[in-house]
Amino acid sequence: MSNKKNTTTSRSIAGKIIKVLWIALFAGLFGFAIFVWSVSVDFLGLYGDLPDFKTLENPDNELASELYSADGVLLGKYYRENRSPVSYNELSKNLINALVATEDIRFEDHSGIDPKGLARVLFKTILMGQRSAGGGSTLSQQTAKNLFKTRGEASQGTLSSVPGLRMLIIKTKEWIVATQLEKAYTKDEILTMYLNTSEFGSNAFGIKTAAKTFFNKDPKDLNIQESAVLVGLFKAPTYYSPVYNPENSTRRRNTVLNQMRKYDYLNQAQYDSISQLPIELDYNVESHNRGLATYFREIVKSDLLKWTKENLKADGKPYDLYGDGLRIYTTIDSRLQKYAEESVDEHMRELQAKFVSELRGREPWVDSDNRVIPNFLETMIKRTEAYRVLVNKYGADSDSVKIKLNEKKNMKVFSWEKGEIDTVMSSMDSLRYYKTFLQAGFVSMDPHSGHIKAWVGGLNHKYFKYDHVREGKRQPGSTFKPFVYAAAIENGYSPCYTVVDQPVEVNIPGQPAWSPNNADGKFTYEKMTIRQAMAQSINSITAYMMKQISPEVVVETAHRLGITSDLDPVPALALGTSDVSILEMVGAMSTFANKGEHIKPYYIDRIEDKNGNVLHQFPARKTPAMNEEDAYLMLHMLQGGFEERGGTSQGVPMHLREGNELGGKTGTTQNASDGWYIGLSKDLVSGVWVGGDDRAIHFRSWISGQGARTARPIWVKYMTKVYEDPTLGITKGTFEKPEQPLSVELDCEEYQIQTDEYTDFDYDQRSNDF
């Protein structure tokens, strides 16, 4: 009887326990459902926001804006996170297999949450106490985390500060978003979004950037072992970096390969073979200081930032250059850009060596009498950021500023001979070192379209940030003379008009008398045509023409043709005494090659959004500047440098001149501080400037520093490379003549016969010694 009673009691207790367990289970499930619901609606703001359906349909993910050349080459990017998207069809099958095998083998079978994986993690973590059991996150959950920053502070609510509860809330959010993603997107789309939004280290965000950074490949071209290396980075990008931790990366790669073998994406023989291979990288982190057109990219960036402030998206917000994935198409031709950069590099290496040799250890900063300028570096250092920082910290009169400026420290410096050098220098040492470098700028333009085709702003953008094409302005010297002669041509003077090479004095009320010497300090006292005078760059005859026309007319002519800088209306302007940029000089000279129509140089063709919709098309800005005949006469004048005896372009090699019409003008300023050359062909107008960052830094020999030796060789190298590349479609040939017959005789012998002899002032037969 007692046993029966005990049995009944035991059954009753067991029944109660089971009942309690069932109640607890249902209560737990109900409570968890309520919890999930409350998280999904962010009840009372306790949990933090979740993305709504509209956001899920259009996830907001930062994309780098991309800058393209006219021939479709990616020149550079603007970004906070270096990320460019790809489509599923652009992914290697090896990559997809490695990802699924390692991160989510049941990816095709679940709907965002993997019950088996979750149960495994709970069992190993709770019952077996294994901390390395993993999080059980599916690829859908990881995509949710990447896209919507579910673990960021902005997504947290009041309860997120409770220990232990924070991670449960985060995981719940990721489960909810993952299931919603599964409803909104296909499996292929989710997998692609995950690869596009993941971080790989080395400033690479997204698979396209990662494949380029580590292997210099597109994602579709990744082989099995490369795919395994990149998938291995998901666990810890730095710890498993093939660059910084190659042994860890190899172990992790082999783990991924083993997963692929385990799930039959590889056979045993493939695994055995590939797992023994070393990791072979073609590593190159994208940088604003590397690649083509580095100076140009910075110039465009400043223009684009201005554009983003002035143009709004449909939602009323301004565009974000660093996150909206804009596509900017420029007029630059990557091949011409490459040739321009090579030409500057090749010549400036040689020229710098000559400059250093001429210095013979002397300081390069000298006055007009070649005497070293005292306290030059002490003055220059005060313009640097290093000086300003120290003054803010210690005060302008503190001895600490001088001590710190002369304190040695490790640094990397630029050199032509050895590239980047690791050395020990003080700030003063560094300033002294860099001030000995000659600088250069180069720009090339299609005169008929206004398109800038090549832009080299300096020697090396990492070490010399200043752009010498648009931002830098210097005296153009004799390269300004064509504008004097253009004014003369427009006022009825023929290229065959003759003037005597003798001293000229120009007197203008309120201004000092001006009487320039020729470059060699001598006068020939011979008659010559103004074409010959411009070809030989005779100062006296240019001054005479300025006297006949007036500085005001020359200023008006130069501005009309395309010079935008302020010009002083003084007689000395004839010799280029007002500062201008290479860009405006090339733009103005292009007017001659474009039948007198000025096109403002431009370099951005259009801006598109990330979906390819055109946001802004930049049209050419054209202005009639001079009549077609006068423009052609100026081309004839500029050809004189190649054709007339003593022309300043006579040194251009015959392989460029044969079968070709070219125009050109050299320029050299006082003390050879600036060397210029503007060269014209039927297809391209290009300009070069060479000089020191400071006008006091120059060759001590005027002959060594003249534009024909410092600047013109860059143009020669560039045009040689251009003509050797048949893919460009740029050929030798003649300048296009006006449709109507010329009203001016270009044969000067015939001109003299047809024109009554007229001398503007008496011919002086004195000795040519002046």
C-alpha positions in Angstrom: 0.0 0.0 0.0 2.8 2.3 0.9 4.7 1.6 -2.3 1.6 2.4 -4.4 1.1 5.6 -2.5 4.8 6.6 -3.1 4.5 5.8 -6.8 1.4 8.0 -7.0 3.1 10.8 -5.2 6.2 10.5 -7.5 4.0 10.6 -10.6 2.2 13.6 -9.2 5.4 15.5 -8.5 6.8 14.5 -12.0 3.6 15.7 -13.6 3.8 19.0 -11.8 7.5 19.4 -12.8 6.6 18.6 -16.4 3.7 21.1 -16.2 6.0 23.7 -14.8 8.5 23.1 -17.5 5.9 23.4 -20.2 4.6 26.5 -18.6 8.1 27.9 -18.4 8.8 26.9 -22.0 5.7 28.6 -23.3 6.2 31.5 -21.0 9.8 31.8 -22.2 8.7 31.5 -25.9 6.0 34.1 -25.3 8.3 36.3 -23.4 11.0 36.0 -26.1 8.4 36.8 -28.7 7.3 39.9 -26.8 11.0 40.8 -26.4 11.6 40.4 -30.1 8.5 42.4 -30.9 9.6 45.2 -28.5 13.1 45.3 -30.0 11.6 45.4 -33.5 9.5 48.5 -32.6 12.1 50.0 -30.2 9.5 50.0 -27.4 9.8 53.2 -25.4 13.2 53.8 -27.0 14.7 51.0 -24.9 16.6 49.2 -27.6 17.6 51.7 -30.3 16.3 52.1 -33.9 16.1 49.5 -36.6 16.1 50.3 -40.3 12.6 50.6 -41.8 11.6 48.7 -45.0 12.4 51.7 -47.2 15.9 51.7 -45.8 16.2 47.9 -46.3 15.3 48.4 -49.9 17.9 51.1 -50.3 20.6 50.6 -47.7 22.8 53.6 -47.1 26.4 52.4 -47.5 29.4 54.7 -48.1 30.8 54.3 -51.5 34.0 56.0 -52.8 33.5 58.5 -55.6 35.6 57.5 -58.6 37.5 59.7 -61.1 37.9 58.4 -64.6 39.9 59.6 -67.6 38.3 60.2 -71.0 39.6 56.8 -72.2 37.9 55.0 -69.2 40.9 54.5 -66.9 40.3 54.9 -63.1 42.5 57.8 -62.1 41.7 57.8 -58.4 39.0 57.9 -55.7 37.7 60.2 -53.0 36.6 58.3 -49.9 36.4 57.9 -46.1 36.2 54.2 -46.7 37.8 53.0 -49.8 34.9 51.0 -51.3 33.6 50.4 -54.8 30.7 48.0 -55.5 30.7 45.0 -57.8 27.8 42.8 -59.0 27.4 39.1 -58.4 28.5 38.4 -62.0 31.8 40.1 -61.3 32.7 37.7 -58.5 35.0 34.6 -58.9 33.3 31.3 -58.2 36.3 30.4 -56.1 35.6 33.4 -53.9 31.9 32.4 -53.4 32.8 28.8 -52.6 35.4 29.9 -50.1 33.0 32.3 -48.4 30.1 29.9 -48.1 32.3 26.9 -47.0 33.9 29.0 -44.2 31.2 31.4 -43.0 27.8 29.8 -43.7 27.6 26.4 -45.3 23.8 26.3 -45.0 23.4 29.8 -46.5 21.2 28.5 -49.3 18.9 26.6 -46.9 18.0 29.1 -44.1 16.0 32.3 -44.1 18.4 34.5 -42.3 18.8 32.5 -39.1 20.5 29.1 -39.0 18.8 27.0 -36.2 21.5 24.3 -36.4 24.3 26.8 -36.2 22.6 28.7 -33.3 22.0 25.5 -31.4 25.6 24.4 -31.8 26.9 27.7 -30.5 24.4 27.6 -27.5 25.4 24.1 -26.7 29.2 24.7 -26.9 29.0 28.1 -25.1 26.5 27.4 -22.3 27.0 23.6 -21.7 30.6 23.1 -22.6 31.9 26.6 -21.7 33.9 27.0 -25.0 34.6 30.7 -25.6 35.8 30.0 -29.2 32.5 28.5 -30.3 31.8 31.5 -32.5 28.7 33.6 -32.8 26.6 31.4 -35.1 26.0 34.4 -37.4 24.8 33.7 -40.9 26.0 35.7 -43.9 22.6 37.5 -43.8 23.2 38.5 -40.2 26.7 39.7 -40.9 25.4 41.7 -43.9 22.9 43.3 -41.6 25.7 44.2 -39.2 27.8 45.7 -42.0 25.0 47.6 -43.7 23.2 49.1 -40.7 26.0 49.3 -38.1 23.9 47.4 -35.6 26.8 47.5 -33.1 27.5 51.2 -33.3 26.6 53.6 -30.6 24.0 55.3 -32.7 21.9 52.1 -32.8 21.8 51.6 -29.1 19.0 52.3 -26.7 18.6 52.7 -22.9 18.8 49.0 -22.1 22.0 48.6 -24.2 24.0 49.8 -21.2 22.9 46.8 -19.1 25.8 44.2 -19.0 24.9 41.1 -20.8 21.8 42.5 -22.3 23.5 44.7 -24.9 24.8 41.7 -26.9 21.4 40.0 -26.7 19.7 43.1 -28.1 22.3 43.4 -30.8 21.9 39.8 -31.9 18.1 40.1 -31.8 18.4 43.1 -34.1 20.6 41.3 -36.5 18.2 38.3 -36.6 15.3 40.6 -37.3 17.1 42.5 -40.0 18.5 39.3 -41.5 15.1 37.8 -42.0 13.9 41.1 -43.5 16.9 41.1 -45.9 16.0 37.5 -46.9 12.6 38.7 -47.9 13.8 41.8 -49.8 16.8 40.3 -51.7 17.9 37.1 -53.4 20.7 35.0 -52.0 23.1 36.2 -54.7 22.3 39.8 -53.8 22.9 39.2 -50.1 26.2 37.5 -50.7 27.3 40.3 -53.0 26.2 43.0 -50.5 28.3 41.2 -47.8 31.4 41.2 -49.9 30.9 44.8 -50.9 30.5 46.0 -47.3 33.1 44.0 -45.5 36.5 45.3 -44.3 39.7 43.6 -45.4 42.3 45.8 -43.7 45.0 47.9 -45.5 42.3 50.6 -46.0 40.4 48.2 -48.3 36.6 48.1 -47.9 34.7 45.8 -50.2 36.0 42.9 -52.3 36.8 45.0 -55.4 39.2 47.2 -53.5 40.6 44.3 -51.5 41.3 42.2 -54.7 43.1 45.2 -56.2 45.0 46.1 -53.0 46.4 42.6 -52.2 46.6 41.0 -55.7 46.1 43.7 -58.3 43.2 41.8 -59.7 39.5 42.2 -60.3 37.3 40.0 -58.1 36.3 37.8 -61.0 40.0 36.8 -61.6 40.8 35.6 -58.1 42.1 32.0 -58.0 41.4 29.5 -55.2 44.3 30.4 -52.9 43.8 34.2 -53.3 40.1 33.8 -52.6 41.0 31.8 -49.4 43.4 34.5 -48.2 40.8 37.2 -48.6 38.0 35.2 -47.0 40.4 34.4 -44.1 40.6 38.1 -43.4 37.0 38.3 -42.2 37.9 36.8 -38.9 40.5 39.5 -38.0 41.9 41.7 -40.8 45.0 42.8 -39.0 45.9 39.5 -37.2 45.5 37.5 -40.4 47.0 40.2 -42.7 49.2 38.6 -45.4 51.3 41.7 -45.3 51.9 42.2 -41.6 51.3 38.7 -40.3 52.1 36.3 -43.2 52.4 33.2 -41.0 49.0 33.8 -39.4 47.6 34.5 -42.9 48.9 31.2 -44.2 47.4 29.2 -41.4 44.1 30.9 -41.8 44.2 30.5 -45.6 44.7 26.7 -45.0 41.8 26.6 -42.6 39.6 28.1 -45.3 41.0 25.6 -47.9 40.2 22.8 -45.4 36.6 24.0 -45.1 36.4 24.0 -48.9 37.8 20.4 -49.0 35.4 19.3 -46.2 32.4 20.5 -48.2 33.6 19.1 -51.5 34.6 22.4 -53.2 38.1 21.0 -53.4 39.3 17.4 -53.6 42.1 16.1 -51.4 44.8 16.5 -54.2 43.9 20.2 -54.7 44.0 20.9 -51.0 47.3 19.2 -50.6 48.8 21.1 -53.5 47.4 24.6 -52.8 47.9 24.5 -49.0 51.7 24.1 -49.6 51.9 27.2 -51.8 53.4 30.5 -50.5 51.1 33.5 -50.5 52.1 35.6 -53.5 51.0 39.2 -53.2 50.9 42.2 -55.6 50.4 44.6 -52.8 49.6 48.2 -53.4 47.5 50.3 -51.0 45.7 53.1 -52.9 46.9 56.5 -52.0 46.2 60.0 -53.2 50.0 60.4 -53.7 50.3 57.4 -56.1 49.1 56.6 -59.6 48.4 58.9 -62.5 47.5 62.6 -62.3 48.0 63.1 -58.5 48.1 66.9 -58.7 45.2 66.9 -61.1 43.1 64.7 -58.7 43.6 67.3 -55.9 42.6 70.2 -58.2 39.5 68.3 -59.3 38.7 67.5 -55.6 38.6 71.2 -54.7 36.2 71.8 -57.6 34.0 68.9 -56.7 33.7 69.9 -53.1 32.5 73.3 -54.3 30.0 71.6 -56.6 28.6 69.3 -53.8 27.9 72.4 -51.7 26.1 74.1 -54.6 24.0 71.1 -55.8 21.4 69.2 -53.7 20.1 65.7 -53.9 16.3 65.0 -54.3 16.0 64.8 -50.5 17.4 68.3 -50.2 20.7 67.2 -48.7 24.0 68.2 -50.4 26.0 65.5 -52.2 28.8 63.8 -50.3 31.9 63.4 -52.4 33.4 60.9 -49.9 30.4 58.6 -49.5 27.8 59.0 -52.4 29.8 56.9 -55.0 29.8 59.7 -57.6 31.5 58.9 -60.9 33.4 61.8 -62.3 34.5 61.6 -65.9 37.3 64.0 -66.9 38.9 65.0 -70.2 42.3 63.7 -69.3 43.7 61.0 -71.6 45.5 58.4 -69.5 48.1 57.8 -72.2 48.9 61.5 -72.7 49.0 61.9 -69.0 51.5 59.0 -68.7 53.7 60.5 -71.4 53.6 63.9 -69.7 54.6 62.5 -66.3 57.4 60.5 -67.9 58.7 63.6 -69.8 58.8 65.8 -66.7 60.4 63.0 -64.7 63.1 62.2 -67.3 64.1 65.8 -67.9 63.9 67.1 -64.3 66.2 64.3 -63.1 68.8 65.5 -65.6 68.2 69.2 -65.0 68.5 68.8 -61.2 71.8 67.1 -61.6 73.1 70.0 -63.7 71.7 72.5 -61.2 73.5 70.8 -58.3 76.7 70.6 -60.3 76.6 74.3 -61.1 76.1 75.2 -57.5 79.3 73.4 -56.4 78.1 73.3 -52.8 77.0 77.0 -52.8 73.6 78.1 -51.6 71.1 78.4 -54.5 69.2 81.5 -53.1 70.9 84.6 -54.5 70.0 88.2 -55.4 70.3 89.9 -58.8 74.1 90.1 -58.4 74.4 86.4 -57.5 75.1 87.2 -53.9 73.7 84.7 -51.3 70.7 86.2 -49.6 71.3 86.4 -45.8 68.9 84.8 -43.4 67.0 83.3 -46.3 66.1 80.0 -44.5 65.2 81.8 -41.3 62.7 83.8 -43.2 61.3 80.9 -45.2 60.9 78.6 -42.1 58.4 81.1 -40.7 56.0 80.3 -43.6 55.9 76.6 -42.7 53.3 74.7 -40.7 56.1 73.3 -38.4 57.0 76.8 -37.4 53.4 77.8 -36.7 52.8 74.7 -34.5 55.9 75.5 -32.4 55.0 79.1 -32.1 51.5 78.2 -30.9 53.0 75.8 -28.4 56.0 77.8 -27.0 55.5 81.4 -28.2 57.1 83.4 -30.9 60.0 84.6 -28.8 60.8 81.4 -27.1 64.2 79.8 -27.5 62.4 76.4 -27.6 61.2 77.2 -31.1 64.7 77.5 -32.5 65.8 74.4 -30.5 63.0 72.3 -31.8 63.5 73.5 -35.4 67.1 72.3 -35.2 66.4 69.1 -33.4 67.3 66.0 -35.5 64.6 63.4 -36.1 63.9 60.4 -38.3 62.2 61.2 -41.6 61.8 60.2 -45.2 62.8 62.5 -47.9 62.5 62.6 -51.7 65.4 62.2 -54.0 65.9 61.7 -57.7 68.7 59.2 -57.4 67.5 56.8 -54.8 63.7 57.5 -54.6 62.5 57.8 -51.0 65.3 58.0 -48.5 65.2 57.2 -44.7 67.4 59.8 -43.0 67.8 62.0 -39.9 67.2 65.7 -40.3 66.0 68.7 -38.4 63.2 70.9 -39.8 65.8 73.4 -40.8 67.9 70.7 -42.6 64.8 69.6 -44.4 63.9 73.1 -45.6 67.5 73.6 -46.8 67.4 70.3 -48.6 64.0 70.8 -50.4 64.8 74.4 -51.3 67.6 73.2 -53.6 65.1 71.4 -55.9 63.9 72.9 -59.2 60.2 72.5 -59.7 58.1 72.1 -62.9 54.6 72.3 -64.2 53.1 71.0 -67.5 49.7 71.0 -69.1 48.5 69.9 -72.5 45.2 70.9 -74.2 43.1 70.1 -77.2 42.6 73.6 -78.7 39.5 72.7 -80.6 37.5 71.2 -77.7 39.0 72.9 -74.7 39.7 69.6 -73.1 42.7 69.3 -70.9 44.5 66.1 -71.9 47.4 66.0 -69.5 48.3 67.8 -66.2 51.5 67.5 -64.2 51.5 69.9 -61.3 54.9 69.1 -59.9 57.7 66.6 -59.2 56.1 64.3 -56.6 52.8 64.9 -54.9 53.8 63.2 -51.7 56.6 65.6 -51.0 55.7 68.7 -53.1 52.0 69.4 -52.7 51.9 72.8 -54.5 50.3 72.7 -58.0 52.3 74.7 -60.6 49.7 74.4 -63.4 46.7 76.4 -62.0 47.7 77.5 -58.5 51.2 78.7 -59.3 51.6 82.0 -61.1 54.9 83.4 -62.3 56.2 86.0 -64.8 56.0 84.5 -68.3 58.9 86.5 -69.7 59.0 86.3 -73.5 56.2 83.8 -73.8 54.0 86.8 -73.3 55.3 88.5 -76.5 52.8 86.8 -78.8 50.0 88.8 -77.2 51.9 92.0 -78.1 52.2 90.9 -81.7 48.6 89.7 -81.7 47.5 93.2 -80.8 49.8 94.5 -83.6 48.3 92.0 -86.2 44.8 93.1 -85.2 45.8 96.7 -85.7 46.9 96.1 -89.3 50.6 95.2 -89.0 51.8 92.5 -91.2 54.2 89.7 -90.1 56.5 91.1 -92.8 56.4 94.6 -91.3 60.0 95.7 -90.6 61.6 97.4 -87.7 65.2 98.2 -86.8 66.8 96.5 -83.8 68.0 99.4 -81.9 67.4 101.0 -78.4 63.8 102.1 -77.8 62.6 104.4 -75.0 59.0 104.3 -74.1 57.7 107.3 -72.2 54.2 107.3 -70.6 53.0 110.2 -68.4 53.1 109.2 -64.8 55.4 106.3 -65.4 59.2 106.0 -65.5 60.9 105.9 -68.9 61.5 102.4 -70.0 64.3 101.2 -72.4 65.0 97.5 -72.4 68.1 95.7 -73.5 68.1 92.6 -75.6 68.9 89.3 -73.9 72.5 89.4 -74.9 72.9 93.1 -74.1 73.5 94.0 -77.8 71.6 95.6 -80.7 72.3 94.7 -84.3 70.9 97.9 -85.8 69.5 95.9 -88.6 66.1 95.8 -90.1 64.0 92.6 -89.4 60.4 91.6 -89.8 58.3 91.4 -86.7 58.1 87.6 -87.5 61.8 87.4 -87.3 61.8 89.6 -84.2 59.4 87.3 -82.4 61.2 84.2 -83.6 64.5 85.5 -82.2 62.8 87.1 -79.2 64.2 90.5 -79.8 63.2 92.8 -76.8 63.8 96.1 -78.6 61.4 95.4 -81.4 58.8 94.1 -79.0 59.2 97.2 -77.0 58.8 99.3 -80.1 55.5 97.5 -81.0 54.3 98.1 -77.5 55.0 101.8 -77.9 53.1 101.9 -81.2 50.0 100.0 -79.8 50.0 101.0 -76.1 50.0 98.8 -73.0 46.2 99.2 -72.5 45.5 97.6 -75.9 47.9 94.7 -75.2 46.1 94.1 -71.9 42.7 94.1 -73.5 44.0 91.7 -76.3 45.5 89.3 -73.8 42.4 89.2 -71.7 40.2 88.7 -74.7 42.3 85.8 -75.9 42.1 84.0 -72.5 44.5 85.5 -69.9 42.5 85.8 -66.7 45.1 87.2 -64.3 45.4 90.9 -63.6 47.9 92.6 -66.0 49.7 95.8 -65.3 49.2 98.2 -68.2 52.9 99.3 -68.3 55.4 99.1 -71.1 57.5 96.4 -69.4 54.4 94.1 -69.8 55.8 93.5 -73.3 58.5 91.3 -71.7 56.0 89.4 -69.5 56.3 91.1 -66.1 52.8 90.3 -64.7 52.3 86.9 -63.1 50.2 84.3 -64.9 49.6 80.5 -64.7 50.5 77.9 -67.3 46.9 76.9 -67.6 45.7 80.4 -68.7 48.7 80.8 -71.0 47.9 77.5 -72.8 44.3 78.4 -72.9 45.0 81.8 -74.5 47.6 80.4 -77.0 45.0 77.8 -78.0 42.8 80.6 -79.4 45.3 81.0 -82.2 45.0 77.3 -83.1 41.2 77.3 -82.9 40.6 79.9 -85.6 40.3 82.8 -83.1 37.6 81.2 -80.9 38.6 81.1 -77.3 37.5 78.0 -75.3 38.0 78.2 -71.6 40.2 75.2 -70.7 38.1 72.6 -68.8 38.8 69.1 -67.4 35.5 67.7 -66.0 33.2 66.4 -68.6 30.3 65.1 -66.5 29.3 63.9 -63.0 27.1 60.8 -62.6 25.5 59.3 -59.5 26.3 55.7 -58.4 23.6 54.3 -60.7 25.0 56.1 -63.8 22.5 58.9 -63.9 24.0 62.1 -65.2 23.9 64.8 -62.6 25.8 67.5 -64.4 27.2 67.8 -67.9 29.9 70.5 -68.2 29.6 72.3 -71.6 32.5 74.0 -73.4 32.5 77.8 -72.8 33.3 79.4 -76.2 33.9 83.1 -76.9 34.8 84.7 -80.3 38.2 86.4 -79.5 39.8 87.4 -82.8 39.0 86.9 -86.5 40.1 83.7 -88.3 42.7 85.4 -90.5 44.4 87.2 -87.6 44.5 83.9 -85.6 46.1 82.1 -88.6 48.6 85.0 -89.0 49.6 84.5 -85.3 50.2 80.7 -86.0 52.4 81.9 -88.9 54.2 84.2 -86.5 54.7 81.4 -84.0 56.1 79.0 -86.7 58.8 81.6 -87.1 60.6 80.2 -84.1 61.2 77.0 -86.1 61.7 78.5 -89.5 63.5 81.8 -89.1 67.2 82.1 -88.8 68.1 82.3 -85.0 64.6 81.2 -84.0 64.3 80.1 -80.4 62.7 76.8 -81.4 65.5 75.9 -83.8 66.8 73.4 -81.2 63.8 71.2 -81.6 64.9 68.0 -83.3 64.1 67.4 -86.9 62.2 64.2 -86.2 59.4 66.4 -84.8 59.7 69.1 -87.4 59.7 67.1 -90.6 56.3 66.9 -92.3 54.9 69.0 -89.5 53.8 72.6 -88.8 54.7 73.6 -85.3 54.6 76.9 -83.4 56.5 77.7 -80.2 57.7 80.4 -77.9 60.3 80.3 -75.2 60.4 82.5 -72.2 63.1 83.3 -69.6 62.7 85.9 -66.9 65.3 88.1 -65.2 68.1 86.1 -63.6 66.6 83.0 -65.2 64.2 82.5 -62.3 61.6 81.1 -64.7 61.9 79.1 -67.8 58.9 78.7 -70.1 57.9 77.0 -73.3 54.6 77.0 -75.1 54.4 74.6 -78.1 51.6 74.3 -80.6 50.6 71.6 -83.1 47.4 71.2 -85.1 46.1 68.9 -82.3 47.7 70.0 -79.0 48.8 73.1 -77.3 51.1 72.4 -74.4 52.9 74.6 -71.8 55.9 74.0 -69.5 57.2 76.1 -66.6 60.5 75.3 -64.7 62.0 77.2 -61.8 62.6 77.3 -58.1 59.7 77.5 -55.6 61.2 80.9 -54.7 62.3 83.4 -57.4 65.7 83.7 -55.7 66.5 80.0 -56.5 67.8 79.7 -60.1 70.8 78.9 -62.2 73.6 81.4 -61.7 74.2 81.2 -65.5 71.4 82.8 -67.5 72.3 80.5 -70.5 71.8 77.4 -68.3 68.5 78.7 -67.0 66.9 79.9 -70.2 63.6 78.3 -71.2 65.1 76.7 -74.2 67.1 74.5 -71.9 65.0 74.1 -68.8 61.4 73.9 -70.2 61.5 73.2 -73.9 63.1 69.7 -73.6 60.0 68.5 -71.6 57.8 69.5 -74.5 60.1 67.8 -77.0 60.1 64.5 -75.0 56.3 64.7 -74.6 55.5 65.3 -78.3 58.0 62.6 -79.3 56.1 60.1 -77.2 52.8 61.3 -78.5 53.7 60.9 -82.2 55.2 57.4 -81.5 51.8 56.2 -80.2 49.5 55.5 -83.2 46.5 54.6 -80.8 46.1 58.3 -80.0 45.2 59.3 -83.5 47.4 62.4 -83.1 49.5 62.9 -86.3 51.8 65.4 -87.8 50.3 67.9 -90.3 49.6 71.5 -91.1 47.6 74.1 -89.3 44.1 74.6 -90.9 44.0 77.6 -93.1 41.0 80.0 -93.1 38.3 79.3 -95.6 38.7 82.7 -97.3 41.9 83.6 -99.1 44.3 85.6 -96.9 44.3 89.3 -97.5 47.9 89.6 -96.2 50.9 88.6 -98.1 53.1 86.1 -96.2 56.0 86.1 -98.7 58.0 89.0 -97.3 60.0 89.6 -100.5 56.7 89.9 -102.4 55.3 92.0 -99.5 58.3 94.5 -99.8 57.6 94.8 -103.6 53.9 95.5 -103.0 54.5 97.9 -100.1 56.0 101.3 -100.4 59.2 101.5 -98.4 58.5 103.1 -95.1 60.8 103.4 -92.1 59.3 104.4 -88.8 62.5 105.9 -87.5 66.0 106.4 -89.0 68.2 103.4 -89.5 71.2 103.6 -87.2 74.4 102.3 -88.7 76.5 102.4 -85.6 78.5 99.5 -84.4 76.6 96.7 -82.9 78.6 97.1 -79.7 76.3 98.8 -77.3 
